[in-house]
Amino acid sequence: MALEDVPFAIRPFYVVDRRIEYHCQAEGSLLEGLKYDREGKIDASGDKDLPFIQPITINDEEGHAVGAGHGVENIQTFYFLIGSKRENGLFRRNYTTDKEANDYEEAGVMDWVGRVRDAIETKADGTEESDPLLDGTISTPFLTAIREAPVSDMTWCMLLEVSFVIPSTCRGQRSQSTKEIGNV
């Protein structure tokens, strides 16, 4: 599916989702070894379920766009829960170990947070090109924040917030794609 087929209001979410999926599946990628469940149904019940990332929720707030007409600007936040083995701690214990052999097995939760941030900013086409504007779906580079999440005997978790601004869109066209309104 081409990006112009995706409705305006969800394009940044779509790009972020596809990038995480790509980097979790591509051999040798930033997120190799990380399990991704876009439905948010991961229930980590053992080491086999770790490390993981899953979307938690989305916030979308509209504001008046500057300029003529009645356009709106969307400030959106995509929330992800990232979890890793509790025994690995917040950070890798030894950064000088051989990183070629199962690098992800010793990574702490903050190691994964950094990798996820990088993966979201890296195109999902094998080029490793940095793209903080998410294929042109946002008007300024996205920003991230991390928040503490509940910790269990088995996992360290962090909440990653990915925030972005969608350029002004016309009212009544949020759910339409570029093709539907004839701007291809």
Sequence and secondary structure as in RCSB ss.txt:
>XXXX:A:sequence
MALEDVPFAIRPFYVVDRRIEYHCQAEGSLLEGLKYDREGKIDASGDKDLPFIQPITINDEEGHAVGAGHGVENI
QTFYFLIGSKRENGLFRRNYTTDKEANDYEEAGVMDWVGRVRDAIETKADGTEESDPLLDGTISTPFLTAIREAP
VSDMTWCMLLEVSFVIPSTCRGQRSQSTKEIGNV
>XXXX:A:secstr
  GGGS GGGHHHHHHHHHHHHHHHSTTSTTTT EE TTS     SGGG SEEEEEEEEEEEEE SSSSS EEEE
EEEEEEEEEEGGG SS S TTS TTS GGGG  HHHHHHHHHHHHHB TTSS  B TTTTTTSSS  EEEEEE  
  SSEEEEEEEEEEEEEEE TT TT  HHHHT  
